[in-house]
């Protein structure tokens, strides 16, 4: 890992450009992204707008840094600093990317450079705090990295619960804009997102059929412990379609809280909650619409913010006065001005009256519901009272007839979150597959499969990075890649195409010789294993060097050049280290290293998951370990010793 000294990073200079966080990454903010551009070109264009940070430059070379001040809010002022760190292959202790290996990109060739995009916490970004190595710090608001071929990984992000000034969804929107603007190919992430102790990929999987990151297009990329896409889809389906009537019968007899939770949300819902997926979906949607608990609740039924200029007692008094004024109207609709004028005889503070009238729309005060509506004819706000005392059985319980209105306004986000956690804990997490039977035995198995599906991938531009945009007439595009000849093969066979296609802009009369020079230059800049690559011929196309490219290939078509490296071979040029590749053969079906904790047999040297061989995570890996196969072979070995 390269060492980045932040101690010399200076404070922000007067007059330097500050970018809007909300629009950074969009077209024209700050780069007028060229639709025909590719990732490596777009990164260079973006960095031209950054402030060069000498403190982010390694003394030995190979590392460079830029910063972008971002304004999150103007009032009150909140700013964050985006750092971009360019890291060359030469300064890396380990040239192989473990994240690529875990998500199944081990066949990708190693790139010459990485670009780290970091939003550090304030104390990290402040040079006076003495933080010396930005890349080695684990805690950031956001840390994403791109290889120079456009494939990337979102390594971490931390929202409000972790001390950030930004909520999680704002960080993800920022990251997604960056990926789109830079024209990233594919981006992976490890879904460890939690909320109040709940794994979001599990509750959102049940409620929406996709992880929380699914709203930005991220989906199943690769499972751990041998989990496949089909297994993941079946697990989602099994939990979503679990009948509520069977769950109520199975858990309700011994768990009255479970029954009351189901009744509460069935009462609130306008349609029947037939399955577990229906229940979770309704609860998650309702939670998103409820106000956050940053308030004090007055007896008058109005939620008063802590920063409100009037005390809850004064707000409650003004509310009672307005309700009494509406009572005198004998439950007819009264204009806002008429209510205000009547209340002014008792409350002289017109600002307080305006605040209460604004807050009272469709609120319950005692046994009355204060309704507010815009008169469609006069376009004037009107108020009236509705007596809802007959809708209640008693002070504690609600009748099922007309209680939905009051129940909807009485429930809070805190209560809903607690109910959601209760269901998460007792249905999804604490069901034991050894004690449950029948259909309920699938719940813990399906939950485990979903939790083991944490590697998510979004395909932004895939293998074809660009298409011709309307309006381009002087230049045309072609997609090209290389096939590297393996000289170690006796038959001179050619390996599969080892790099994604790159987009090249050419003049309409460009020749194959000109395209060849562009291809050699681009691929040698991106991949360390192709620094000495020489293209020799065009694969599956009878073309001479002087032939026109667009005379034989249509605009936007594909051209594959085959050739060889003049220096070095094809060993150790892939992200998955072929020379030291682990032999994985686990009982769960895994055949490759997926990043989970593993143990190797001291005889056959085959790796397996510790969980699969029943070694708890809180227990150290034994000094000597034998797999079951080798253990069995030893037991069957004949005792030939004298």
Secondary structure by P-SEA (a helix, b strand, c coil): cbbbbcccccccccccbbbbccccccccccccccccccaaaaaaaaacccccccccccccccccbbbbbbbcccccbbbbbbbbbbbccccccccccaaaaaacccccccccbbbbbbbccccccccccccccccccccccbbbbbcccccccccccccccccccccaaaaaaaaaaaaaaacccbbbbbccccccccccccccccccccccccccccccccccccccaaaaaaaaaaaaaccaaaaaaacccccaaaaaaaaaaaaacccccccaaaaaaaaaaaaaaccccccccccccccccccccccaaaaaaaaaaaaaaaaaaccccccaaaaaaaaccccccaaaaaaaaaaccccccccccccccccccccbbbbbccccccccccccccccccaaaaaaaaccaaaaaaaaaaaaaccccccccccccccccaaaaaaaaaaaccbbbbbcccccccccccccccbbbbbbbbbbbcccccccccccccccbbbbbbcccccaaaaaaaaaaaaaacccccccccccccccccccccccccccccccbbbbbbbbbccccccccccccccccccccccccccccccccccccccccbbbbccccccccccccccccccaaaaaaaaacccccc
